[in-house]
Amino acid sequence: MRILVLLLVFCFSAYVTFAQTRYENERYRFSMVSPDGFEVIRDYQPMIPVVFLSAPENESDMFRENINVAVEPFTGSAEQYFNINLENMDKSMDGFKLIEKKNVSVNGNDAVRMVYLFDYEKSQKMKNVVYLFSVKGWGYAVTCSMLEDTFKKNEKSLAAIAETMQLEVK
């Protein structure tokens, strides 16, 4: 009996931990780990179902690093989704510069990973990492946003969270 009680307590605590740390979106059929200490904003905009915002580092911290997921109807490959996004970013972002592009696999799904710079509010540069997926009629863009001067500090941890993306589109 004691083992059964311990097993039930363990299972319940594992469930609670999982429920607290994994964001799931039934409408767009994806999930990903919610970063520890980040604020979760659900249904941020119609095409952005979730944004994870870092806590301010101090009172003068004017930019909160974040991860957001954008979803839109799209039919084609991840490479085609990348090309369309690249063209749109080049036209719409001041100072846009592609730094890196590579094809990757994230949890069994083909994706394109890119790193780019652009001018943020005319006074600062952003350096972002984006993972682009195209699965079963949907395009997903998982963007990790950082200031250029904090990129080295934050890139690995934010990209690791982005790589927890699970697509369950059927």
Secondary structure, DSSP 8 states (H G I E B T S, - for coil): -HHHHHHHHHHHHHHHHHHHHEEEETTTTEEEE--TT-EEEEEEETTEEEEEE---SSTT-----EEEEEEEE--S-HHHHHHHHHHHHHHHSTT-EEEEEEEEEETTEEEEEEEEEEEETTTEEEEEEEEEEEETTEEEEEEEE-BGGGHHHHHHHHHHHHTT-EE---
